[in-house]
Amino acid sequence: MSANIKWQDIVALFNSLGAELIEREGSRIEVFLFHEVRVYHRPHPRPDTDKGAVASIREWLKNNEVLP
């Protein structure tokens, strides 16, 4: 699992899939996609997304038949 995926790249992917992103308190981002809501923490101070979030996002996409 890669640990150097930039959060902005994940946001770009969500946007390309038609997701609605809503800023929440703190560093939380609400993602509405596939008729589901998921909440992720925007990484800071570094731009890289942690492995756990990457794994969660990959599984969510895979379960909704979004494959690389």
C-alpha positions as CSV (number, residue, x, y, z in Angstrom):
1,M,0.0,0.0,0.0
2,S,1.5,3.3,-1.1
3,A,1.9,5.9,1.6
4,N,2.7,8.8,-0.7
5,I,-0.7,9.5,-2.3
6,K,-1.4,13.2,-2.2
7,W,-4.8,14.2,-0.7
8,Q,-5.4,16.6,-3.6
9,D,-5.1,13.6,-6.0
10,I,-7.8,11.8,-4.0
11,V,-10.0,14.9,-4.1
12,A,-9.5,15.1,-7.9
13,L,-10.5,11.4,-8.2
14,F,-13.6,12.0,-6.1
15,N,-14.5,15.0,-8.2
16,S,-14.1,13.1,-11.4
17,L,-16.5,10.5,-10.1
18,G,-19.1,13.1,-9.4
19,A,-18.7,13.2,-5.6
20,E,-20.0,16.0,-3.5
21,L,-17.4,17.1,-1.0
22,I,-18.4,19.2,2.0
23,E,-15.9,20.8,4.5
24,R,-16.7,19.9,8.1
25,E,-15.2,21.0,11.3
26,G,-11.5,20.5,11.9
27,S,-9.8,18.7,9.0
28,R,-12.8,16.5,8.1
29,I,-14.2,16.2,4.6
30,E,-17.6,14.6,4.0
31,V,-17.8,12.7,0.7
32,F,-21.1,11.9,-0.8
33,L,-20.7,9.3,-3.5
34,F,-22.5,6.1,-4.6
35,H,-25.5,7.2,-2.5
36,E,-23.3,6.9,0.6
37,V,-21.5,9.4,2.9
38,R,-18.0,8.8,4.1
39,V,-16.0,11.2,6.3
40,Y,-12.2,11.4,5.9
41,H,-9.6,13.6,7.6
42,R,-7.6,15.8,5.3
43,P,-3.9,15.2,6.2
44,H,-1.9,17.9,7.7
45,P,0.7,19.3,7.9
46,R,2.0,16.9,5.2
47,P,0.0,16.4,2.0
48,D,0.3,12.6,2.0
49,T,-2.7,10.5,2.9
50,D,-2.1,7.8,5.5
51,K,-2.2,4.1,4.5
52,G,-5.4,3.4,6.5
53,A,-7.4,6.1,4.6
54,V,-6.0,4.9,1.3
55,A,-7.0,1.3,2.0
56,S,-10.5,2.4,3.1
57,I,-10.9,4.5,-0.1
58,R,-9.7,1.7,-2.3
59,E,-12.0,-0.8,-0.8
60,W,-15.0,1.6,-1.1
61,L,-14.2,2.2,-4.8
62,K,-13.7,-1.5,-5.4
63,N,-17.0,-2.4,-3.8
64,N,-18.7,0.1,-6.2
65,E,-16.9,-1.4,-9.2
66,V,-14.5,1.5,-9.7
67,L,-11.3,-0.3,-10.7
68,P,-7.9,1.1,-11.9
